[in-house]
Amino acid sequence: MNQTDVRDALERLIAGGLSPADAVGLAKRLGYASFADMCEEKLPERLPRVRLERQLVRARIAQAIQGELSLSQLRAWAEELAAVLERHELGVSLSERRRLSEALQLVAVATDTRIFRNTQPVLGVLRAIERALGRRRAASNVATLYGQLFYGQPDLHLLQRRLEETNEEEQRPELGPAGAPPPSYLPQAPSFLEDLGIADLDLDSGLGVWGETPPEVDAASAAIRYADVVALNRPYEPGTCVHDYDWVVAFSVATRSLVAEDAVPNPPEAGFLERAREIAPNFDFTSYAPEPRRDKDGVLEIVLEAETVGRRELAYASKLFAMVHGVGRVTLEGRRLATISAPR
C-alpha cells in the first residue's frame, strides 16, 4: 500500500466506512502489529487534510449508548484512533487534539467489559463523555470520570504493580517535592455477586486478610512507600506478573510521609470516608488513619499512616476501596478478601 492508500484507509476508519477489525487485519497482512503502527510507518507526522470531527466521535459514542454499536466495536475504534492521535497531527488544533485524545482513551478503557463487567457505570461514563464533547469548550478533564467505572462491579481481580514492572519515567520518586506525575490509568497493553455478610468481614481491624499465617514480606517490598493496585482482565495465575494481562490502575496506596513530600498533594476525595463509615461503622479507621485523595488522572489514592506499603497495607486499602465502591467479590494476588458491599 502506498501513502495515498493508507491515508484513504485512515479516513474511512474515522468515518466508520472501515471497521477496526478490517483495519487491523489489513495492517497485519502487511506485517504491522496494529493499524496505528502502519500509519506511523507509512504516513507523515502532520496530516492537515485528515480531520477527526468532535461531532463524529459523539455520534459513535451515542450509537453505543443506544445499543446500535457494541461496546467492543466502540472500544476497538477508539483504541486505534487514540493511538493514531498520539503519533500524528491531524487537521485539528492542539487543544482539540488533546481533548479528543483524552476522550478516546477514556472510552477505550471504559469499554473493556472483561474488567468492567457491570456496564451500567460504563454507560454512565460514556454519557458524560458524550455530553462533555458537546460543549463548546472543555469544562474539565474527562479523566475525572474514570473512578465511576469501578462502582457496582461484580468482581475485581487486583494485583500490585511492582516497581520493576514500571517504566523508569513513570515511577513516582521517593524523594523530592516535584517529581514525575503518578502513572496514568490508561492500559499499557497494545490493545487496550455475591455480597458477604457482616459476619464475614474483619470489621474489628481490617487485618488478618491473608488467613492465620500471613506470607513473608520480602526485603524488596519493605522500603516501598507507594504502589499501584491494578485490576486485571482475568483471574490472577500464580507465577505471572502484571504485563501478562491487560489491566488498568484501580487505585494507588501511599504512605503519609511520602505525600508530605509533595509540593502540591492530590486533592481530598470528598465523601469517601463518610460513605465507608455509613456502610461499616465499626471498621477500623484508626490504625492506618486512611485519607483518600484523587490524582489528575482520576485515580483514587489511599494515603495510610504506615512506614511502608506492604501486603497488609495493600489488603487493607483493597477492602476499603471495594467496600465504598460496592464491589461484590475481590481477590488480591489471587487470594479472596473478605469484604462487604454497600446495601442495594
MILUM-9826 format. One record per residue (C-alpha): residue in three letters; residue number from 1; x, y, z. Coordinates in steps of 0.2 Angstrom, whole numbers, plus 5000, padded with zeros to 4 digits. Layout:
 resn resi   px   py   pz
  ala  NUM    X    Y    Z
...
This chain:
 resn resi   px   py   pz
  met    1 5000 5000 5000
  asn    2 5006 5017 4996
  gln    3 5004 5033 5006
  thr    4 4988 5038 4997
  asp    5 4980 5021 5001
  val    6 4984 5021 5019
  arg    7 4978 5039 5021
  asp    8 4962 5034 5012
  ala    9 4960 5019 5024
  leu   10 4963 5030 5039
  glu   11 4949 5042 5033
  arg   12 4937 5028 5031
  leu   13 4941 5021 5048
  ile   14 4937 5038 5056
  ala   15 4921 5039 5046
  gly   16 4916 5022 5050
  gly   17 4917 5015 5032
  leu   18 4931 5003 5038
  ser   19 4929 4993 5053
  pro   20 4943 4992 5066
  ala   21 4944 4973 5064
  asp   22 4947 4975 5045
  ala   23 4959 4990 5048
  val   24 4969 4979 5060
  gly   25 4968 4964 5048
  leu   26 4974 4974 5034
  ala   27 4989 4981 5044
  lys   28 4994 4963 5050
  arg   29 4994 4956 5032
  leu   30 5007 4969 5028
  gly   31 5017 4964 5044
  tyr   32 5012 4978 5056
  ala   33 5005 4974 5074
  ser   34 4992 4987 5073
  phe   35 4984 4999 5061
  ala   36 4991 5014 5070
  asp   37 5009 5006 5068
  met   38 5006 5005 5049
  cys   39 5000 5023 5049
  glu   40 5016 5028 5059
  glu   41 5027 5020 5046
  lys   42 5018 5025 5030
  leu   43 5011 5042 5034
  pro   44 5020 5059 5039
  glu   45 5018 5065 5056
  arg   46 5007 5080 5050
  leu   47 4991 5076 5041
  pro   48 4982 5093 5040
  arg   49 4969 5086 5027
  val   50 4964 5072 5038
  arg   51 4951 5078 5051
  leu   52 4943 5070 5066
  glu   53 4927 5079 5070
  arg   54 4921 5080 5088
  gln   55 4903 5078 5082
  leu   56 4908 5061 5074
  val   57 4916 5055 5090
  arg   58 4900 5060 5099
  ala   59 4889 5051 5086
  arg   60 4899 5035 5088
  ile   61 4898 5035 5107
  ala   62 4879 5039 5106
  gln   63 4877 5024 5095
  ala   64 4885 5013 5108
  ile   65 4874 5020 5122
  gln   66 4858 5017 5111
  gly   67 4864 4999 5108
  glu   68 4867 5002 5089
  leu   69 4885 4998 5091
  ser   70 4893 4985 5103
  leu   71 4904 4991 5117
  ser   72 4918 4980 5110
  gln   73 4917 4989 5092
  leu   74 4917 5006 5100
  arg   75 4932 5001 5111
  ala   76 4942 4995 5095
  trp   77 4938 5011 5086
  ala   78 4943 5022 5100
  glu   79 4958 5012 5103
  glu   80 4965 5013 5086
  leu   81 4961 5032 5084
  ala   82 4968 5036 5101
  ala   83 4984 5028 5095
  val   84 4984 5037 5079
  leu   85 4981 5054 5088
  glu   86 4996 5051 5099
  arg   87 5008 5049 5084
  his   88 5000 5061 5071
  glu   89 4995 5079 5070
  leu   90 4978 5078 5061
  gly   91 4969 5094 5055
  val   92 4963 5100 5072
  ser   93 4970 5112 5084
  leu   94 4982 5106 5098
  ser   95 4969 5109 5111
  glu   96 4956 5100 5101
  arg   97 4968 5086 5098
  arg   98 4971 5084 5117
  arg   99 4953 5085 5121
  leu  100 4949 5071 5108
  ser  101 4963 5061 5113
  glu  102 4958 5061 5132
  ala  103 4940 5056 5127
  leu  104 4945 5042 5116
  gln  105 4957 5035 5128
  leu  106 4944 5035 5142
  val  107 4932 5027 5130
  ala  108 4944 5013 5126
  val  109 4947 5010 5144
  ala  110 4929 5011 5150
  thr  111 4923 4999 5137
  asp  112 4934 4984 5142
  thr  113 4920 4973 5148
  arg  114 4932 4960 5154
  ile  115 4937 4972 5168
  phe  116 4921 4982 5169
  arg  117 4908 4968 5168
  asn  118 4894 4978 5175
  thr  119 4890 4990 5160
  gln  120 4879 5002 5170
  pro  121 4893 5013 5176
  val  122 4901 5011 5159
  leu  123 4886 5018 5150
  gly  124 4885 5032 5163
  val  125 4903 5037 5159
  leu  126 4900 5036 5141
  arg  127 4885 5048 5143
  ala  128 4896 5060 5152
  ile  129 4909 5060 5139
  glu  130 4897 5062 5125
  arg  131 4889 5077 5135
  ala  132 4907 5084 5138
  leu  133 4911 5084 5120
  gly  134 4895 5093 5116
  arg  135 4901 5108 5125
  arg  136 4910 5122 5115
  arg  137 4924 5122 5127
  ala  138 4931 5108 5138
  ala  139 4923 5111 5155
  ser  140 4935 5099 5164
  asn  141 4947 5085 5161
  val  142 4936 5069 5157
  ala  143 4948 5059 5167
  thr  144 4939 5064 5182
  leu  145 4925 5052 5176
  tyr  146 4937 5037 5177
  gly  147 4933 5032 5195
  gln  148 4915 5030 5192
  leu  149 4919 5014 5182
  phe  150 4923 5004 5197
  tyr  151 4906 5006 5206
  gly  152 4895 4991 5207
  gln  153 4907 4979 5198
  pro  154 4903 4961 5202
  asp  155 4921 4956 5204
  leu  156 4939 4964 5203
  his  157 4955 4954 5201
  leu  158 4968 4965 5209
  leu  159 4987 4964 5209
  gln  160 5001 4976 5214
  arg  161 5011 4983 5200
  arg  162 5029 4982 5206
  leu  163 5042 4995 5203
  glu  164 5052 4983 5192
  glu  165 5036 4982 5181
  thr  166 5035 5001 5179
  asn  167 5045 5011 5166
  glu  168 5058 5022 5174
  glu  169 5050 5038 5169
  glu  170 5033 5033 5176
  gln  171 5040 5029 5194
  arg  172 5035 5040 5207
  pro  173 5050 5047 5216
  glu  174 5054 5043 5234
  leu  175 5062 5060 5237
  gly  176 5060 5077 5231
  pro  177 5044 5088 5231
  ala  178 5041 5090 5212
  gly  179 5045 5073 5204
  ala  180 5036 5064 5189
  pro  181 5017 5063 5190
  pro  182 5009 5046 5195
  pro  183 5007 5033 5182
  ser  184 4992 5035 5171
  tyr  185 4977 5024 5172
  leu  186 4977 5020 5154
  pro  187 4981 5002 5149
  gln  188 4998 4998 5144
  ala  189 4994 4983 5133
  pro  190 4994 4986 5114
  ser  191 4975 4984 5113
  phe  192 4968 4992 5125
  leu  193 4889 4944 5215
  glu  194 4890 4939 5228
  asp  195 4888 4950 5244
  leu  196 4896 4945 5260
  gly  197 4888 4947 5277
  ile  198 4894 4957 5292
  ala  199 4900 4941 5300
  asp  200 4912 4938 5285
  leu  201 4921 4954 5287
  asp  202 4935 4958 5298
  leu  203 4927 4974 5304
  asp  204 4937 4975 5320
  ser  205 4954 4978 5312
  gly  206 4953 4976 5293
  leu  207 4969 4965 5295
  gly  208 4972 4946 5295
  val  209 4966 4946 5277
  trp  210 4978 4933 5271
  gly  211 4972 4920 5284
  glu  212 4980 4914 5300
  thr  213 4998 4915 5294
  pro  214 5002 4930 5283
  pro  215 5015 4927 5270
  glu  216 5033 4934 5272
  val  217 5036 4951 5267
  asp  218 5051 4951 5255
  ala  219 5065 4964 5258
  ala  220 5062 4972 5241
  ser  221 5045 4977 5246
  ala  222 5050 4983 5263
  ala  223 5055 5000 5258
  ile  224 5041 5004 5246
  arg  225 5031 5019 5251
  tyr  226 5020 5020 5235
  ala  227 5011 5006 5225
  asp  228 4998 5005 5211
  val  229 4985 4992 5213
  val  230 4978 4986 5196
  ala  231 4963 4977 5190
  leu  232 4966 4963 5178
  asn  233 4956 4957 5164
  arg  234 4955 4939 5170
  pro  235 4959 4930 5187
  tyr  236 4977 4930 5193
  glu  237 4988 4915 5190
  pro  238 5002 4911 5201
  gly  239 5019 4915 5193
  thr  240 5013 4928 5182
  cys  241 5016 4947 5183
  val  242 5006 4962 5178
  his  243 5012 4963 5160
  asp  244 5004 4945 5157
  tyr  245 4987 4954 5157
  asp  246 4978 4968 5150
  trp  247 4975 4980 5165
  val  248 4970 4997 5172
  val  249 4975 5005 5188
  ala  250 4961 5003 5201
  phe  251 4969 5014 5215
  ser  252 4986 5018 5222
  val  253 4992 5017 5240
  ala  254 5004 5029 5248
  thr  255 5012 5032 5265
  arg  256 5008 5049 5273
  ser  257 5027 5053 5274
  leu  258 5028 5052 5255
  val  259 5013 5063 5252
  ala  260 5020 5075 5264
  glu  261 5035 5077 5252
  asp  262 5024 5083 5238
  ala  263 5024 5101 5235
  val  264 5006 5100 5228
  pro  265 4997 5085 5235
  asn  266 4982 5077 5226
  pro  267 4966 5085 5232
  pro  268 4955 5075 5245
  glu  269 4941 5064 5239
  ala  270 4925 5071 5247
  gly  271 4913 5059 5254
  phe  272 4923 5043 5253
  leu  273 4926 5040 5271
  glu  274 4909 5046 5276
  arg  275 4902 5033 5264
  ala  276 4914 5020 5271
  arg  277 4908 5024 5289
  glu  278 4890 5023 5284
  ile  279 4892 5005 5276
  ala  280 4903 4998 5290
  pro  281 4904 5010 5306
  asn  282 4914 4998 5316
  phe  283 4928 4995 5303
  asp  284 4945 5000 5309
  phe  285 4948 5018 5303
  thr  286 4961 5021 5317
  ser  287 4976 5010 5314
  tyr  288 4980 5017 5297
  ala  289 4970 5033 5298
  pro  290 4966 5032 5279
  glu  291 4965 5048 5269
  pro  292 4958 5047 5251
  arg  293 4964 5058 5238
  arg  294 4961 5059 5219
  asp  295 4975 5062 5206
  lys  296 4974 5072 5190
  asp  297 4971 5056 5180
  gly  298 4955 5052 5190
  val  299 4964 5038 5200
  leu  300 4960 5036 5219
  glu  301 4975 5037 5230
  ile  302 4973 5030 5248
  val  303 4985 5038 5260
  leu  304 4989 5027 5275
  glu  305 4998 5031 5291
  ala  306 5011 5017 5289
  glu  307 5030 5017 5287
  thr  308 5029 5006 5271
  val  309 5016 4999 5259
  gly  310 5017 4980 5261
  arg  311 5004 4966 5258
  arg  312 4994 4971 5274
  glu  313 4993 4989 5269
  leu  314 4988 4984 5251
  ala  315 4974 4972 5258
  tyr  316 4968 4985 5270
  ala  317 4966 4998 5256
  ser  318 4958 4985 5244
  lys  319 4945 4981 5257
  leu  320 4941 5000 5259
  phe  321 4941 5003 5241
  ala  322 4929 4988 5237
  met  323 4918 4992 5252
  val  324 4915 5010 5246
  his  325 4913 5005 5228
  gly  326 4901 4991 5231
  val  327 4912 4978 5223
  gly  328 4904 4960 5225
  arg  329 4920 4949 5225
  val  330 4938 4954 5227
  thr  331 4954 4945 5225
  leu  332 4972 4952 5228
  glu  333 4986 4942 5220
  gly  334 4973 4928 5218
  arg  335 4968 4927 5236
  arg  336 4950 4931 5241
  leu  337 4947 4946 5253
  ala  338 4933 4946 5265
  thr  339 4924 4962 5262
  ile  340 4906 4969 5261
  ser  341 4896 4978 5248
  ala  342 4885 4993 5250
  pro  343 4867 4989 5253
  arg  344 4857 4988 5236
